[in-house]
Amino acid sequence: MENIYFSVIKMLLVVVVLGCAVVLFCRYGDKLKLRPASKSYGLQKVETIHLGYKKFVSVVEIRNRTLVIGVGEKELSLLAEWTNEEKSS
């Protein structure tokens, strides 16, 4: 009877350790280069300001360029664009 309790405790301990390993792998796998990096297109949303219902202005960085985009209910407009010299290298 005692062996059954020890076996159950060992099994639960192994499950907890494996669960912690999976959580750590998912959280820190990219930083430690344990899993392949996802495809990166160099697209990053910097800031968005909502102006009203389905209307906003957004700043987006694409590789070495920065775009300011105005979005309305049915339209999309490029408001400004510039290149970032320090990110081009």
CNS distance restraints for C-alpha pairs under 8 A (distance, minus, plus):
assign (resid   1 and name CA) (resid   5 and name CA) 6.84 0.50 0.50
assign (resid   2 and name CA) (resid   6 and name CA) 6.43 0.50 0.50
assign (resid   3 and name CA) (resid   7 and name CA) 6.05 0.50 0.50
assign (resid   4 and name CA) (resid   8 and name CA) 6.16 0.50 0.50
assign (resid   5 and name CA) (resid   9 and name CA) 6.13 0.50 0.50
assign (resid   6 and name CA) (resid  10 and name CA) 6.05 0.50 0.50
assign (resid   7 and name CA) (resid  11 and name CA) 6.11 0.50 0.50
assign (resid   8 and name CA) (resid  12 and name CA) 6.16 0.50 0.50
assign (resid   9 and name CA) (resid  13 and name CA) 6.08 0.50 0.50
assign (resid  10 and name CA) (resid  14 and name CA) 6.17 0.50 0.50
assign (resid  11 and name CA) (resid  15 and name CA) 6.24 0.50 0.50
assign (resid  12 and name CA) (resid  16 and name CA) 6.18 0.50 0.50
assign (resid  13 and name CA) (resid  17 and name CA) 6.19 0.50 0.50
assign (resid  14 and name CA) (resid  18 and name CA) 6.09 0.50 0.50
assign (resid  15 and name CA) (resid  19 and name CA) 6.04 0.50 0.50
assign (resid  16 and name CA) (resid  20 and name CA) 6.20 0.50 0.50
assign (resid  17 and name CA) (resid  21 and name CA) 6.17 0.50 0.50
assign (resid  18 and name CA) (resid  22 and name CA) 6.23 0.50 0.50
assign (resid  19 and name CA) (resid  23 and name CA) 6.29 0.50 0.50
assign (resid  20 and name CA) (resid  24 and name CA) 6.14 0.50 0.50
assign (resid  21 and name CA) (resid  25 and name CA) 6.02 0.50 0.50
assign (resid  22 and name CA) (resid  26 and name CA) 6.16 0.50 0.50
assign (resid  23 and name CA) (resid  27 and name CA) 6.13 0.50 0.50
assign (resid  24 and name CA) (resid  28 and name CA) 5.79 0.50 0.50
assign (resid  24 and name CA) (resid  29 and name CA) 7.42 0.50 0.50
assign (resid  25 and name CA) (resid  29 and name CA) 4.85 0.50 0.50
assign (resid  25 and name CA) (resid  34 and name CA) 7.77 0.50 0.50
assign (resid  28 and name CA) (resid  32 and name CA) 6.23 0.50 0.50
assign (resid  29 and name CA) (resid  33 and name CA) 5.84 0.50 0.50
assign (resid  29 and name CA) (resid  34 and name CA) 4.89 0.50 0.50
assign (resid  29 and name CA) (resid  35 and name CA) 5.69 0.50 0.50
assign (resid  30 and name CA) (resid  34 and name CA) 6.36 0.50 0.50
assign (resid  30 and name CA) (resid  35 and name CA) 6.16 0.50 0.50
assign (resid  30 and name CA) (resid  36 and name CA) 7.44 0.50 0.50
assign (resid  30 and name CA) (resid  37 and name CA) 6.49 0.50 0.50
assign (resid  33 and name CA) (resid  37 and name CA) 7.50 0.50 0.50
assign (resid  41 and name CA) (resid  62 and name CA) 7.74 0.50 0.50
assign (resid  41 and name CA) (resid  63 and name CA) 7.72 0.50 0.50
assign (resid  42 and name CA) (resid  61 and name CA) 7.52 0.50 0.50
assign (resid  42 and name CA) (resid  62 and name CA) 5.29 0.50 0.50
assign (resid  42 and name CA) (resid  63 and name CA) 4.75 0.50 0.50
assign (resid  43 and name CA) (resid  60 and name CA) 7.12 0.50 0.50
assign (resid  43 and name CA) (resid  61 and name CA) 5.76 0.50 0.50
assign (resid  43 and name CA) (resid  62 and name CA) 4.57 0.50 0.50
assign (resid  43 and name CA) (resid  63 and name CA) 6.61 0.50 0.50
assign (resid  44 and name CA) (resid  60 and name CA) 5.76 0.50 0.50
assign (resid  44 and name CA) (resid  61 and name CA) 5.17 0.50 0.50
assign (resid  44 and name CA) (resid  62 and name CA) 6.53 0.50 0.50
assign (resid  45 and name CA) (resid  58 and name CA) 7.39 0.50 0.50
assign (resid  45 and name CA) (resid  59 and name CA) 6.20 0.50 0.50
assign (resid  45 and name CA) (resid  60 and name CA) 4.51 0.50 0.50
assign (resid  45 and name CA) (resid  61 and name CA) 6.33 0.50 0.50
assign (resid  46 and name CA) (resid  58 and name CA) 7.57 0.50 0.50
assign (resid  46 and name CA) (resid  59 and name CA) 5.43 0.50 0.50
assign (resid  46 and name CA) (resid  60 and name CA) 5.54 0.50 0.50
assign (resid  46 and name CA) (resid  61 and name CA) 6.84 0.50 0.50
assign (resid  47 and name CA) (resid  58 and name CA) 5.72 0.50 0.50
assign (resid  47 and name CA) (resid  59 and name CA) 5.25 0.50 0.50
assign (resid  47 and name CA) (resid  60 and name CA) 7.35 0.50 0.50
assign (resid  48 and name CA) (resid  56 and name CA) 6.79 0.50 0.50
assign (resid  48 and name CA) (resid  57 and name CA) 5.73 0.50 0.50
assign (resid  48 and name CA) (resid  58 and name CA) 4.23 0.50 0.50
assign (resid  48 and name CA) (resid  59 and name CA) 6.37 0.50 0.50
assign (resid  49 and name CA) (resid  56 and name CA) 5.48 0.50 0.50
assign (resid  49 and name CA) (resid  57 and name CA) 5.27 0.50 0.50
assign (resid  49 and name CA) (resid  58 and name CA) 6.31 0.50 0.50
assign (resid  50 and name CA) (resid  54 and name CA) 7.95 0.50 0.50
assign (resid  50 and name CA) (resid  55 and name CA) 6.10 0.50 0.50
assign (resid  50 and name CA) (resid  56 and name CA) 4.20 0.50 0.50
assign (resid  50 and name CA) (resid  57 and name CA) 6.53 0.50 0.50
assign (resid  51 and name CA) (resid  55 and name CA) 5.37 0.50 0.50
assign (resid  51 and name CA) (resid  56 and name CA) 5.02 0.50 0.50
assign (resid  51 and name CA) (resid  57 and name CA) 7.38 0.50 0.50
assign (resid  52 and name CA) (resid  56 and name CA) 6.96 0.50 0.50
assign (resid  53 and name CA) (resid  73 and name CA) 7.88 0.50 0.50
assign (resid  54 and name CA) (resid  71 and name CA) 7.69 0.50 0.50
assign (resid  54 and name CA) (resid  72 and name CA) 5.94 0.50 0.50
assign (resid  54 and name CA) (resid  73 and name CA) 5.23 0.50 0.50
assign (resid  55 and name CA) (resid  70 and name CA) 7.67 0.50 0.50
assign (resid  55 and name CA) (resid  71 and name CA) 5.53 0.50 0.50
assign (resid  55 and name CA) (resid  72 and name CA) 4.43 0.50 0.50
assign (resid  55 and name CA) (resid  73 and name CA) 6.23 0.50 0.50
assign (resid  56 and name CA) (resid  70 and name CA) 6.05 0.50 0.50
assign (resid  56 and name CA) (resid  71 and name CA) 5.38 0.50 0.50
assign (resid  56 and name CA) (resid  72 and name CA) 6.72 0.50 0.50
assign (resid  57 and name CA) (resid  68 and name CA) 7.01 0.50 0.50
assign (resid  57 and name CA) (resid  69 and name CA) 5.66 0.50 0.50
assign (resid  57 and name CA) (resid  70 and name CA) 4.47 0.50 0.50
assign (resid  57 and name CA) (resid  71 and name CA) 6.14 0.50 0.50
assign (resid  58 and name CA) (resid  68 and name CA) 5.76 0.50 0.50
assign (resid  58 and name CA) (resid  69 and name CA) 5.24 0.50 0.50
assign (resid  58 and name CA) (resid  70 and name CA) 6.46 0.50 0.50
assign (resid  58 and name CA) (resid  71 and name CA) 7.86 0.50 0.50
assign (resid  59 and name CA) (resid  66 and name CA) 7.02 0.50 0.50
assign (resid  59 and name CA) (resid  67 and name CA) 5.70 0.50 0.50
assign (resid  59 and name CA) (resid  68 and name CA) 4.55 0.50 0.50
assign (resid  59 and name CA) (resid  69 and name CA) 6.34 0.50 0.50
assign (resid  60 and name CA) (resid  66 and name CA) 5.75 0.50 0.50
assign (resid  60 and name CA) (resid  67 and name CA) 5.18 0.50 0.50
assign (resid  60 and name CA) (resid  68 and name CA) 6.40 0.50 0.50
assign (resid  60 and name CA) (resid  69 and name CA) 7.59 0.50 0.50
assign (resid  61 and name CA) (resid  65 and name CA) 5.73 0.50 0.50
assign (resid  61 and name CA) (resid  66 and name CA) 4.43 0.50 0.50
assign (resid  61 and name CA) (resid  67 and name CA) 6.26 0.50 0.50
assign (resid  62 and name CA) (resid  66 and name CA) 6.26 0.50 0.50
assign (resid  62 and name CA) (resid  67 and name CA) 7.76 0.50 0.50
assign (resid  63 and name CA) (resid  87 and name CA) 7.41 0.50 0.50
assign (resid  63 and name CA) (resid  88 and name CA) 7.60 0.50 0.50
assign (resid  64 and name CA) (resid  83 and name CA) 5.71 0.50 0.50
assign (resid  64 and name CA) (resid  84 and name CA) 5.15 0.50 0.50
assign (resid  64 and name CA) (resid  85 and name CA) 7.11 0.50 0.50
assign (resid  64 and name CA) (resid  87 and name CA) 5.26 0.50 0.50
assign (resid  64 and name CA) (resid  88 and name CA) 5.14 0.50 0.50
assign (resid  65 and name CA) (resid  81 and name CA) 7.13 0.50 0.50
assign (resid  65 and name CA) (resid  82 and name CA) 5.75 0.50 0.50
assign (resid  65 and name CA) (resid  83 and name CA) 4.28 0.50 0.50
assign (resid  65 and name CA) (resid  84 and name CA) 5.69 0.50 0.50
assign (resid  66 and name CA) (resid  81 and name CA) 5.70 0.50 0.50
assign (resid  66 and name CA) (resid  82 and name CA) 5.43 0.50 0.50
assign (resid  66 and name CA) (resid  83 and name CA) 6.11 0.50 0.50
assign (resid  66 and name CA) (resid  84 and name CA) 7.03 0.50 0.50
assign (resid  67 and name CA) (resid  78 and name CA) 7.14 0.50 0.50
assign (resid  67 and name CA) (resid  79 and name CA) 7.61 0.50 0.50
assign (resid  67 and name CA) (resid  80 and name CA) 5.85 0.50 0.50
assign (resid  67 and name CA) (resid  81 and name CA) 4.60 0.50 0.50
assign (resid  67 and name CA) (resid  82 and name CA) 6.80 0.50 0.50
assign (resid  68 and name CA) (resid  78 and name CA) 6.16 0.50 0.50
assign (resid  68 and name CA) (resid  79 and name CA) 5.35 0.50 0.50
assign (resid  68 and name CA) (resid  80 and name CA) 5.01 0.50 0.50
assign (resid  68 and name CA) (resid  81 and name CA) 6.34 0.50 0.50
assign (resid  69 and name CA) (resid  76 and name CA) 7.06 0.50 0.50
assign (resid  69 and name CA) (resid  77 and name CA) 5.69 0.50 0.50
assign (resid  69 and name CA) (resid  78 and name CA) 4.71 0.50 0.50
assign (resid  69 and name CA) (resid  79 and name CA) 5.50 0.50 0.50
assign (resid  69 and name CA) (resid  80 and name CA) 7.26 0.50 0.50
assign (resid  70 and name CA) (resid  76 and name CA) 5.83 0.50 0.50
assign (resid  70 and name CA) (resid  77 and name CA) 5.02 0.50 0.50
assign (resid  70 and name CA) (resid  78 and name CA) 6.31 0.50 0.50
assign (resid  70 and name CA) (resid  79 and name CA) 6.37 0.50 0.50
assign (resid  71 and name CA) (resid  75 and name CA) 6.00 0.50 0.50
assign (resid  71 and name CA) (resid  76 and name CA) 4.59 0.50 0.50
assign (resid  71 and name CA) (resid  77 and name CA) 6.38 0.50 0.50
assign (resid  72 and name CA) (resid  76 and name CA) 6.23 0.50 0.50
assign (resid  84 and name CA) (resid  88 and name CA) 6.55 0.50 0.50
assign (resid  85 and name CA) (resid  89 and name CA) 7.71 0.50 0.50
